[in-house]
Amino acid sequence: MKRISVAVLLLAFAEGALAFSFHLNQMEFNSWPEYCKAKYVVTNVGSATPYVSQVSDETIAKWGQRLGRTWPNIHHGCASMIWIVRSEQLAGKDQQQYAFALKQAAGESQYSIQRTNPEDPIYTKLVTVHARVEYALGKRDQAIRTLQSAIRNAPEVADGYAVLATLLYKQGKYAEAREILQSGVRKAKPPTAEMYYFLGLVLVKENNYAEAAKYAKQAYALGYPLPGLKNKLRASGHWGQ
């Protein structure tokens, strides 16, 4: 086990058995924000995995101190991030496993939100996960209101913009999705590769290929991994512009 402070161990080691009741693969671990990785490796579940070697003692100490009172319960929010992605992957494939993953995502996200300071930037990240759960449960209008509220409360936090735009995009509300993302590009500190990518997708849908290419290149310059937008632009002859 990594050498970490006794205080961090006391706060985290006995936790996680219920929240982290799954086998985590490398791709899922990589998808987590740094604070989730730090929390995972000091729980009784994560401390027995190879992921321990991928998080430094300094990183663990940094997030333990930075999150303060949020740290003891953040693993529930981290678990919800995994469960919602899994539920989305299972949708239309295995109804029983889909329902189970969605139920886990709902419970974990609600638990974590109730125990996180709304003024903490991480709160917005947790709320975006919960909104995805609401949307999956058929509460689409509520999910959109949840995200709109999160953006109003913390306009500098990027997470809400991309998720809200994605939900609007799914409903065919392309102009609204574009406006949300354009607002996010102006206000988020900093804008993310995901925001640029989805803005490019929306602009392609609106046949504005020149603008789409501009944002696509910004997304890929920041390391966005999926080639879908680039492929669409190449097929339309606009990637080289």
ChimeraX commands (.cxc) that place a marker at each C-alpha (Angstrom):
marker #1 position 0.00,0.00,0.00 radius 0.5
marker #1 position 1.15,3.55,-0.68 radius 0.5
marker #1 position 2.45,5.54,2.25 radius 0.5
marker #1 position -0.10,8.19,3.02 radius 0.5
marker #1 position -0.99,10.09,6.12 radius 0.5
marker #1 position -2.87,8.44,8.95 radius 0.5
marker #1 position -5.49,11.20,8.72 radius 0.5
marker #1 position -6.22,10.41,5.08 radius 0.5
marker #1 position -6.46,6.71,5.84 radius 0.5
marker #1 position -8.85,7.28,8.71 radius 0.5
marker #1 position -11.06,9.40,6.50 radius 0.5
marker #1 position -11.12,7.04,3.56 radius 0.5
marker #1 position -9.84,3.51,4.09 radius 0.5
marker #1 position -12.94,2.09,5.75 radius 0.5
marker #1 position -15.14,3.70,3.10 radius 0.5
marker #1 position -15.80,2.60,-0.44 radius 0.5
marker #1 position -16.93,-0.98,0.01 radius 0.5
marker #1 position -20.50,-0.12,-0.93 radius 0.5
marker #1 position -19.90,2.77,-3.31 radius 0.5
marker #1 position -17.12,0.95,-5.16 radius 0.5
marker #1 position -18.94,-2.38,-5.47 radius 0.5
marker #1 position -17.65,-2.98,-8.98 radius 0.5
marker #1 position -14.53,-4.05,-10.85 radius 0.5
marker #1 position -12.99,-0.99,-12.45 radius 0.5
marker #1 position -11.23,-1.26,-15.79 radius 0.5
marker #1 position -8.36,0.96,-16.92 radius 0.5
marker #1 position -10.48,3.00,-19.31 radius 0.5
marker #1 position -12.97,3.77,-16.54 radius 0.5
marker #1 position -10.18,4.71,-14.16 radius 0.5
marker #1 position -8.68,7.02,-16.78 radius 0.5
marker #1 position -12.06,8.70,-17.32 radius 0.5
marker #1 position -12.25,9.83,-13.71 radius 0.5
marker #1 position -11.18,13.31,-12.60 radius 0.5
marker #1 position -8.02,13.31,-10.52 radius 0.5
marker #1 position -9.82,13.59,-7.19 radius 0.5
marker #1 position -11.76,10.37,-7.87 radius 0.5
marker #1 position -8.56,8.50,-8.65 radius 0.5
marker #1 position -7.04,9.82,-5.42 radius 0.5
marker #1 position -10.03,8.79,-3.34 radius 0.5
marker #1 position -10.34,5.37,-4.94 radius 0.5
marker #1 position -6.81,4.24,-4.11 radius 0.5
marker #1 position -7.20,5.03,-0.40 radius 0.5
marker #1 position -10.43,3.10,0.06 radius 0.5
marker #1 position -10.44,-0.50,1.20 radius 0.5
marker #1 position -11.44,-1.55,-2.32 radius 0.5
marker #1 position -9.09,0.58,-4.40 radius 0.5
marker #1 position -6.07,0.10,-2.15 radius 0.5
marker #1 position -5.99,-3.58,-3.19 radius 0.5
marker #1 position -5.82,-2.80,-6.92 radius 0.5
marker #1 position -2.93,-2.02,-9.29 radius 0.5
marker #1 position -4.26,1.53,-9.65 radius 0.5
marker #1 position -2.50,2.43,-6.40 radius 0.5
marker #1 position 0.75,2.85,-8.31 radius 0.5
marker #1 position -0.89,5.35,-10.68 radius 0.5
marker #1 position -1.65,8.00,-8.06 radius 0.5
marker #1 position 1.05,9.78,-6.09 radius 0.5
marker #1 position 1.00,10.45,-2.35 radius 0.5
marker #1 position 1.20,14.15,-3.18 radius 0.5
marker #1 position -1.95,13.93,-5.30 radius 0.5
marker #1 position -3.84,12.16,-2.52 radius 0.5
marker #1 position -2.76,14.72,0.05 radius 0.5
marker #1 position -3.61,17.61,-2.28 radius 0.5
marker #1 position -7.18,16.47,-2.83 radius 0.5
marker #1 position -7.73,15.44,0.76 radius 0.5
marker #1 position -6.84,18.97,1.82 radius 0.5
marker #1 position -8.56,20.77,-1.06 radius 0.5
marker #1 position -11.89,18.99,-0.68 radius 0.5
marker #1 position -11.96,19.18,3.10 radius 0.5
marker #1 position -15.40,18.14,4.35 radius 0.5
marker #1 position -16.34,16.90,0.86 radius 0.5
marker #1 position -13.51,14.36,0.84 radius 0.5
marker #1 position -15.12,11.71,3.10 radius 0.5
marker #1 position -18.14,11.32,0.79 radius 0.5
marker #1 position -16.75,12.13,-2.66 radius 0.5
marker #1 position -16.40,8.42,-3.51 radius 0.5
marker #1 position -20.18,8.21,-3.88 radius 0.5
marker #1 position -20.10,10.87,-6.57 radius 0.5
marker #1 position -17.19,9.11,-8.23 radius 0.5
marker #1 position -19.11,5.83,-8.23 radius 0.5
marker #1 position -22.10,7.55,-9.81 radius 0.5
marker #1 position -19.89,8.67,-12.72 radius 0.5
marker #1 position -19.04,5.04,-13.47 radius 0.5
marker #1 position -22.59,3.75,-13.05 radius 0.5
marker #1 position -24.19,6.34,-15.34 radius 0.5
marker #1 position -21.71,5.59,-18.13 radius 0.5
marker #1 position -22.33,1.88,-17.71 radius 0.5
marker #1 position -26.08,2.39,-17.80 radius 0.5
marker #1 position -25.76,4.35,-21.05 radius 0.5
marker #1 position -23.67,1.56,-22.54 radius 0.5
marker #1 position -26.27,-1.05,-21.50 radius 0.5
marker #1 position -29.31,0.85,-22.77 radius 0.5
marker #1 position -31.19,-1.27,-25.29 radius 0.5
marker #1 position -28.97,-4.28,-24.66 radius 0.5
marker #1 position -29.55,-5.81,-21.23 radius 0.5
marker #1 position -32.60,-4.33,-19.54 radius 0.5
marker #1 position -31.94,-5.94,-16.15 radius 0.5
marker #1 position -28.34,-4.81,-15.95 radius 0.5
marker #1 position -29.30,-1.40,-17.36 radius 0.5
marker #1 position -31.91,-0.91,-14.64 radius 0.5
marker #1 position -29.43,-1.98,-11.97 radius 0.5
marker #1 position -26.71,0.40,-13.18 radius 0.5
marker #1 position -29.16,3.27,-13.41 radius 0.5
marker #1 position -30.47,2.61,-9.91 radius 0.5
marker #1 position -26.90,2.62,-8.57 radius 0.5
marker #1 position -26.11,5.85,-10.42 radius 0.5
marker #1 position -29.22,7.53,-9.01 radius 0.5
marker #1 position -28.55,6.51,-5.42 radius 0.5
marker #1 position -24.87,7.38,-5.42 radius 0.5
marker #1 position -25.31,10.76,-7.13 radius 0.5
marker #1 position -28.11,11.84,-4.81 radius 0.5
marker #1 position -26.15,10.79,-1.73 radius 0.5
marker #1 position -23.09,12.72,-2.82 radius 0.5
marker #1 position -24.95,15.89,-3.82 radius 0.5
marker #1 position -26.66,16.05,-0.45 radius 0.5
marker #1 position -23.25,15.99,1.25 radius 0.5
marker #1 position -21.36,18.44,-0.96 radius 0.5
marker #1 position -21.12,22.19,-0.49 radius 0.5
marker #1 position -22.96,23.86,-3.42 radius 0.5
marker #1 position -20.19,26.48,-3.54 radius 0.5
marker #1 position -17.58,23.82,-4.28 radius 0.5
marker #1 position -16.78,23.62,-8.04 radius 0.5
marker #1 position -17.01,19.84,-7.74 radius 0.5
marker #1 position -20.68,20.22,-6.86 radius 0.5
marker #1 position -21.44,21.19,-10.47 radius 0.5
marker #1 position -19.71,18.05,-11.72 radius 0.5
marker #1 position -21.86,15.93,-9.41 radius 0.5
marker #1 position -25.02,17.74,-10.47 radius 0.5
marker #1 position -24.29,17.07,-14.14 radius 0.5
marker #1 position -24.09,13.35,-13.41 radius 0.5
marker #1 position -27.37,13.52,-11.52 radius 0.5
marker #1 position -29.01,15.33,-14.44 radius 0.5
marker #1 position -27.95,12.51,-16.77 radius 0.5
marker #1 position -29.63,10.10,-14.36 radius 0.5
marker #1 position -32.81,12.20,-14.34 radius 0.5
marker #1 position -32.84,12.23,-18.13 radius 0.5
marker #1 position -32.41,8.47,-18.31 radius 0.5
marker #1 position -35.30,8.05,-15.86 radius 0.5
marker #1 position -37.54,10.01,-18.22 radius 0.5
marker #1 position -37.42,13.24,-16.23 radius 0.5
marker #1 position -36.14,15.18,-19.22 radius 0.5
marker #1 position -37.48,18.62,-18.36 radius 0.5
marker #1 position -36.22,18.26,-14.80 radius 0.5
marker #1 position -32.77,17.24,-16.06 radius 0.5
marker #1 position -32.58,20.34,-18.23 radius 0.5
marker #1 position -33.70,22.59,-15.38 radius 0.5
marker #1 position -31.11,20.97,-13.11 radius 0.5
marker #1 position -28.34,21.77,-15.56 radius 0.5
marker #1 position -29.56,25.29,-16.25 radius 0.5
marker #1 position -29.51,25.96,-12.51 radius 0.5
marker #1 position -26.01,24.51,-12.19 radius 0.5
marker #1 position -24.74,26.78,-14.96 radius 0.5
marker #1 position -26.35,29.86,-13.42 radius 0.5
marker #1 position -24.80,29.07,-10.06 radius 0.5
marker #1 position -21.31,28.39,-11.42 radius 0.5
marker #1 position -20.95,29.76,-14.98 radius 0.5
marker #1 position -17.18,29.38,-14.90 radius 0.5
marker #1 position -17.40,25.57,-14.43 radius 0.5
marker #1 position -17.36,23.82,-17.80 radius 0.5
marker #1 position -19.12,20.54,-17.01 radius 0.5
marker #1 position -22.72,21.71,-17.19 radius 0.5
marker #1 position -22.52,23.22,-20.67 radius 0.5
marker #1 position -21.51,20.08,-22.56 radius 0.5
marker #1 position -24.00,17.84,-20.75 radius 0.5
marker #1 position -26.90,20.27,-21.23 radius 0.5
marker #1 position -26.03,20.69,-24.91 radius 0.5
marker #1 position -25.86,16.93,-25.34 radius 0.5
marker #1 position -29.36,16.47,-23.89 radius 0.5
marker #1 position -30.75,19.25,-26.10 radius 0.5
marker #1 position -28.99,17.70,-29.10 radius 0.5
marker #1 position -30.67,14.37,-28.40 radius 0.5
marker #1 position -34.02,16.17,-28.55 radius 0.5
marker #1 position -33.19,17.77,-31.89 radius 0.5
marker #1 position -32.87,21.24,-30.35 radius 0.5
marker #1 position -29.71,22.09,-32.25 radius 0.5
marker #1 position -29.94,25.88,-32.06 radius 0.5
marker #1 position -30.40,25.75,-28.28 radius 0.5
marker #1 position -27.50,23.33,-27.94 radius 0.5
marker #1 position -25.29,25.62,-30.02 radius 0.5
marker #1 position -26.20,28.67,-27.94 radius 0.5
marker #1 position -25.38,26.84,-24.70 radius 0.5
marker #1 position -22.00,25.72,-26.01 radius 0.5
marker #1 position -21.13,29.14,-27.40 radius 0.5
marker #1 position -21.96,30.61,-24.00 radius 0.5
marker #1 position -19.75,27.98,-22.38 radius 0.5
marker #1 position -16.82,28.76,-24.66 radius 0.5
marker #1 position -17.08,32.41,-23.57 radius 0.5
marker #1 position -17.64,31.87,-19.85 radius 0.5
marker #1 position -16.03,28.59,-18.75 radius 0.5
marker #1 position -12.56,28.78,-17.24 radius 0.5
marker #1 position -11.23,27.10,-19.23 radius 0.5
marker #1 position -13.42,25.69,-22.02 radius 0.5
marker #1 position -12.89,21.96,-22.50 radius 0.5
marker #1 position -12.13,19.78,-25.49 radius 0.5
marker #1 position -15.54,18.19,-25.04 radius 0.5
marker #1 position -17.28,21.55,-25.38 radius 0.5
marker #1 position -15.42,22.36,-28.60 radius 0.5
marker #1 position -16.14,18.89,-29.97 radius 0.5
marker #1 position -19.88,19.02,-29.36 radius 0.5
marker #1 position -20.08,22.58,-30.67 radius 0.5
marker #1 position -18.46,21.29,-33.85 radius 0.5
marker #1 position -21.02,18.47,-34.08 radius 0.5
marker #1 position -23.93,20.89,-33.67 radius 0.5
marker #1 position -22.52,23.19,-36.34 radius 0.5
marker #1 position -22.17,20.25,-38.74 radius 0.5
marker #1 position -25.81,19.43,-38.09 radius 0.5
marker #1 position -26.62,23.03,-39.02 radius 0.5
marker #1 position -24.42,22.74,-42.17 radius 0.5
marker #1 position -21.99,25.39,-40.89 radius 0.5
marker #1 position -18.90,23.40,-41.80 radius 0.5
marker #1 position -16.35,26.20,-41.72 radius 0.5
marker #1 position -17.17,27.07,-38.10 radius 0.5
marker #1 position -17.40,23.38,-37.22 radius 0.5
marker #1 position -13.87,22.79,-38.52 radius 0.5
marker #1 position -12.56,25.66,-36.41 radius 0.5
marker #1 position -13.94,24.21,-33.19 radius 0.5
marker #1 position -13.03,20.66,-34.15 radius 0.5
marker #1 position -9.38,21.61,-34.47 radius 0.5
marker #1 position -9.49,23.23,-31.05 radius 0.5
marker #1 position -11.01,20.06,-29.61 radius 0.5
marker #1 position -8.37,17.81,-31.12 radius 0.5
marker #1 position -5.57,20.19,-30.15 radius 0.5
marker #1 position -6.72,19.66,-26.54 radius 0.5
marker #1 position -6.59,15.89,-27.00 radius 0.5
marker #1 position -10.22,14.92,-27.62 radius 0.5
marker #1 position -10.02,11.19,-28.44 radius 0.5
marker #1 position -13.04,10.43,-30.65 radius 0.5
marker #1 position -12.57,10.84,-34.43 radius 0.5
marker #1 position -16.27,11.15,-35.35 radius 0.5
marker #1 position -16.31,14.90,-35.94 radius 0.5
marker #1 position -13.08,14.81,-37.93 radius 0.5
marker #1 position -14.48,12.01,-40.09 radius 0.5
marker #1 position -17.68,13.99,-40.78 radius 0.5
marker #1 position -15.66,17.02,-41.82 radius 0.5
marker #1 position -13.35,14.99,-44.03 radius 0.5
marker #1 position -16.33,13.32,-45.72 radius 0.5
marker #1 position -17.82,16.74,-46.45 radius 0.5
marker #1 position -14.50,18.10,-47.72 radius 0.5
marker #1 position -14.11,20.66,-44.96 radius 0.5
marker #1 position -11.43,19.23,-42.68 radius 0.5
marker #1 position -8.57,20.83,-44.59 radius 0.5
marker #1 position -10.06,24.31,-44.55 radius 0.5
marker link #1:1,2 radius 0.2
marker link #1:2,3 radius 0.2
marker link #1:3,4 radius 0.2
marker link #1:4,5 radius 0.2
marker link #1:5,6 radius 0.2
marker link #1:6,7 radius 0.2
marker link #1:7,8 radius 0.2
marker link #1:8,9 radius 0.2
marker link #1:9,10 radius 0.2
marker link #1:10,11 radius 0.2
marker link #1:11,12 radius 0.2
marker link #1:12,13 radius 0.2
marker link #1:13,14 radius 0.2
marker link #1:14,15 radius 0.2
marker link #1:15,16 radius 0.2
marker link #1:16,17 radius 0.2
marker link #1:17,18 radius 0.2
marker link #1:18,19 radius 0.2
marker link #1:19,20 radius 0.2
marker link #1:20,21 radius 0.2
marker link #1:21,22 radius 0.2
marker link #1:22,23 radius 0.2
marker link #1:23,24 radius 0.2
marker link #1:24,25 radius 0.2
marker link #1:25,26 radius 0.2
marker link #1:26,27 radius 0.2
marker link #1:27,28 radius 0.2
marker link #1:28,29 radius 0.2
marker link #1:29,30 radius 0.2
marker link #1:30,31 radius 0.2
marker link #1:31,32 radius 0.2
marker link #1:32,33 radius 0.2
marker link #1:33,34 radius 0.2
marker link #1:34,35 radius 0.2
marker link #1:35,36 radius 0.2
marker link #1:36,37 radius 0.2
marker link #1:37,38 radius 0.2
marker link #1:38,39 radius 0.2
marker link #1:39,40 radius 0.2
marker link #1:40,41 radius 0.2
marker link #1:41,42 radius 0.2
marker link #1:42,43 radius 0.2
marker link #1:43,44 radius 0.2
marker link #1:44,45 radius 0.2
marker link #1:45,46 radius 0.2
marker link #1:46,47 radius 0.2
marker link #1:47,48 radius 0.2
marker link #1:48,49 radius 0.2
marker link #1:49,50 radius 0.2
marker link #1:50,51 radius 0.2
marker link #1:51,52 radius 0.2
marker link #1:52,53 radius 0.2
marker link #1:53,54 radius 0.2
marker link #1:54,55 radius 0.2
marker link #1:55,56 radius 0.2
marker link #1:56,57 radius 0.2
marker link #1:57,58 radius 0.2
marker link #1:58,59 radius 0.2
marker link #1:59,60 radius 0.2
marker link #1:60,61 radius 0.2
marker link #1:61,62 radius 0.2
marker link #1:62,63 radius 0.2
marker link #1:63,64 radius 0.2
marker link #1:64,65 radius 0.2
marker link #1:65,66 radius 0.2
marker link #1:66,67 radius 0.2
marker link #1:67,68 radius 0.2
marker link #1:68,69 radius 0.2
marker link #1:69,70 radius 0.2
marker link #1:70,71 radius 0.2
marker link #1:71,72 radius 0.2
marker link #1:72,73 radius 0.2
marker link #1:73,74 radius 0.2
marker link #1:74,75 radius 0.2
marker link #1:75,76 radius 0.2
marker link #1:76,77 radius 0.2
marker link #1:77,78 radius 0.2
marker link #1:78,79 radius 0.2
marker link #1:79,80 radius 0.2
marker link #1:80,81 radius 0.2
marker link #1:81,82 radius 0.2
marker link #1:82,83 radius 0.2
marker link #1:83,84 radius 0.2
marker link #1:84,85 radius 0.2
marker link #1:85,86 radius 0.2
marker link #1:86,87 radius 0.2
marker link #1:87,88 radius 0.2
marker link #1:88,89 radius 0.2
marker link #1:89,90 radius 0.2
marker link #1:90,91 radius 0.2
marker link #1:91,92 radius 0.2
marker link #1:92,93 radius 0.2
marker link #1:93,94 radius 0.2
marker link #1:94,95 radius 0.2
marker link #1:95,96 radius 0.2
marker link #1:96,97 radius 0.2
marker link #1:97,98 radius 0.2
marker link #1:98,99 radius 0.2
marker link #1:99,100 radius 0.2
marker link #1:100,101 radius 0.2
marker link #1:101,102 radius 0.2
marker link #1:102,103 radius 0.2
marker link #1:103,104 radius 0.2
marker link #1:104,105 radius 0.2
marker link #1:105,106 radius 0.2
marker link #1:106,107 radius 0.2
marker link #1:107,108 radius 0.2
marker link #1:108,109 radius 0.2
marker link #1:109,110 radius 0.2
marker link #1:110,111 radius 0.2
marker link #1:111,112 radius 0.2
marker link #1:112,113 radius 0.2
marker link #1:113,114 radius 0.2
marker link #1:114,115 radius 0.2
marker link #1:115,116 radius 0.2
marker link #1:116,117 radius 0.2
marker link #1:117,118 radius 0.2
marker link #1:118,119 radius 0.2
marker link #1:119,120 radius 0.2
marker link #1:120,121 radius 0.2
marker link #1:121,122 radius 0.2
marker link #1:122,123 radius 0.2
marker link #1:123,124 radius 0.2
marker link #1:124,125 radius 0.2
marker link #1:125,126 radius 0.2
marker link #1:126,127 radius 0.2
marker link #1:127,128 radius 0.2
marker link #1:128,129 radius 0.2
marker link #1:129,130 radius 0.2
marker link #1:130,131 radius 0.2
marker link #1:131,132 radius 0.2
marker link #1:132,133 radius 0.2
marker link #1:133,134 radius 0.2
marker link #1:134,135 radius 0.2
marker link #1:135,136 radius 0.2
marker link #1:136,137 radius 0.2
marker link #1:137,138 radius 0.2
marker link #1:138,139 radius 0.2
marker link #1:139,140 radius 0.2
marker link #1:140,141 radius 0.2
marker link #1:141,142 radius 0.2
marker link #1:142,143 radius 0.2
marker link #1:143,144 radius 0.2
marker link #1:144,145 radius 0.2
marker link #1:145,146 radius 0.2
marker link #1:146,147 radius 0.2
marker link #1:147,148 radius 0.2
marker link #1:148,149 radius 0.2
marker link #1:149,150 radius 0.2
marker link #1:150,151 radius 0.2
marker link #1:151,152 radius 0.2
marker link #1:152,153 radius 0.2
marker link #1:153,154 radius 0.2
marker link #1:154,155 radius 0.2
marker link #1:155,156 radius 0.2
marker link #1:156,157 radius 0.2
marker link #1:157,158 radius 0.2
marker link #1:158,159 radius 0.2
marker link #1:159,160 radius 0.2
marker link #1:160,161 radius 0.2
marker link #1:161,162 radius 0.2
marker link #1:162,163 radius 0.2
marker link #1:163,164 radius 0.2
marker link #1:164,165 radius 0.2
marker link #1:165,166 radius 0.2
marker link #1:166,167 radius 0.2
marker link #1:167,168 radius 0.2
marker link #1:168,169 radius 0.2
marker link #1:169,170 radius 0.2
marker link #1:170,171 radius 0.2
marker link #1:171,172 radius 0.2
marker link #1:172,173 radius 0.2
marker link #1:173,174 radius 0.2
marker link #1:174,175 radius 0.2
marker link #1:175,176 radius 0.2
marker link #1:176,177 radius 0.2
marker link #1:177,178 radius 0.2
marker link #1:178,179 radius 0.2
marker link #1:179,180 radius 0.2
marker link #1:180,181 radius 0.2
marker link #1:181,182 radius 0.2
marker link #1:182,183 radius 0.2
marker link #1:183,184 radius 0.2
marker link #1:184,185 radius 0.2
marker link #1:185,186 radius 0.2
marker link #1:186,187 radius 0.2
marker link #1:187,188 radius 0.2
marker link #1:188,189 radius 0.2
marker link #1:189,190 radius 0.2
marker link #1:190,191 radius 0.2
marker link #1:191,192 radius 0.2
marker link #1:192,193 radius 0.2
marker link #1:193,194 radius 0.2
marker link #1:194,195 radius 0.2
marker link #1:195,196 radius 0.2
marker link #1:196,197 radius 0.2
marker link #1:197,198 radius 0.2
marker link #1:198,199 radius 0.2
marker link #1:199,200 radius 0.2
marker link #1:200,201 radius 0.2
marker link #1:201,202 radius 0.2
marker link #1:202,203 radius 0.2
marker link #1:203,204 radius 0.2
marker link #1:204,205 radius 0.2
marker link #1:205,206 radius 0.2
marker link #1:206,207 radius 0.2
marker link #1:207,208 radius 0.2
marker link #1:208,209 radius 0.2
marker link #1:209,210 radius 0.2
marker link #1:210,211 radius 0.2
marker link #1:211,212 radius 0.2
marker link #1:212,213 radius 0.2
marker link #1:213,214 radius 0.2
marker link #1:214,215 radius 0.2
marker link #1:215,216 radius 0.2
marker link #1:216,217 radius 0.2
marker link #1:217,218 radius 0.2
marker link #1:218,219 radius 0.2
marker link #1:219,220 radius 0.2
marker link #1:220,221 radius 0.2
marker link #1:221,222 radius 0.2
marker link #1:222,223 radius 0.2
marker link #1:223,224 radius 0.2
marker link #1:224,225 radius 0.2
marker link #1:225,226 radius 0.2
marker link #1:226,227 radius 0.2
marker link #1:227,228 radius 0.2
marker link #1:228,229 radius 0.2
marker link #1:229,230 radius 0.2
marker link #1:230,231 radius 0.2
marker link #1:231,232 radius 0.2
marker link #1:232,233 radius 0.2
marker link #1:233,234 radius 0.2
marker link #1:234,235 radius 0.2
marker link #1:235,236 radius 0.2
marker link #1:236,237 radius 0.2
marker link #1:237,238 radius 0.2
marker link #1:238,239 radius 0.2
marker link #1:239,240 radius 0.2
marker link #1:240,241 radius 0.2
view
